Amino acid sequence: MDEKRPSRRKDKDNPYTMIVKDGKFFVMFRNIDNESVTVEVGEDVYALFNTFELEDLALMNEFDRHSEHSELGEQELARRAEIVHITIDDIVAAKMDNEALMH
């Protein structure tokens, strides 16, 4: 009988699935030939895989809560950076004023 595990979101880079069946612990993954392989592991190794999966989940949740997922346009980036835009006309006028002051 399969024991119930909580259904968790998996990271796209997570290549394995954890299974508990009849008190035995298994890790299932796909090998280089894209064949499904199931390996029996000890409880300590299973616990490590569980820890890795929980850490991945915590990172995904943090990313979802605190990171922006939309593409920012040039106007929004400029507003956030508080960049002062100087036109070519302003640069030329400032250069002419400086030259006039020097002569």
Secondary structure, 3 states (H helix, E strand, C coil): CECCCCCCCCCCCCCEEEEEECCEEEEEEECCCCCEEEEEECHHHHHHHHHHHHHHHHHHHHHHHHCCCCCCCHHHHHHHHCCCCCCHHHHHHHHHHHHHHHC
